[in-house]
Amino acid sequence: MATFLVETPAPELPALELVRVHPADPRATFLLADLQAEYDRLYPSQAEAAEADKEINAYLAEVFTPEQGG
């Protein structure tokens, strides 16, 4: 069986902008929601999900700032 390599130009991707924000910044909301969804996926039982939610929300956002070593 012959294998052919077809060279096609890569699609142009939109420019990415990385922005450092405070954990309480609204722009970080989707990241925290995604983290919660990942915990829910990893720990599917209701009790484990409740524990994951409690763990995620156990610390103030300020704990994760550069000033606090986060």
N, C-alpha and C positions, 0 to 999 in steps of 0.2 A: 504494500500500500504506500503510495507516495504522499508525502507531507509537503504542503506548500505554505510558505510564510507570506502573508499579504501585508505589505507595509501601508498602513493607513495613518494619517496624522492623528495624534492624540486630541481628544476634545479639549477645547479651551475651558479651563476652570475659572470660576470667579475668584477674585483676589480675596485672601483671608486677612483679617485684621485681628490680632490677638490683643486683648485688653485685660489688664489686671484690675479686678474690681473687688470690693469688700464683699464678704460672704452674704451680707444682708442686702446687697444691691439687687434690684429687680432683674438685672441681666443675668444673675446667677441662678435664678429661680428654676429654669429648665434643667440645669445641671443637678440641682438637689432633687428635683422631681424624678430625674432619670436614675439617680442613686437610689431613691426609695423604690422605684420600679425594679431595679436590679436586686435589691434586698428581698422584695416580695417574690421575685422569680427564684432566688436561691433558697428562700425559706418559706415555702408555700402554705404551711399550716397557719391558721388564724393566730394561734398563740405565738408562733415564731415571727409572723408579720408584725404583730403588736410590739414584740420585743425589738424588732429591727427599727420600727418607727420611734420607739422610745430611745433607742441608742442614737439614732441620727439626730434627734432633737434634744439630747441630754446636755449639750454644751452650747453656750452662747456663741454666736457667730464671731465675736471678737477673739475668741480663743484661736481661731484659724487665720488671724492676720499675721503679716510678717513681724510686726512688733512683738507678738506673743510667741513667735517661733513656728507659726502654722503655715 
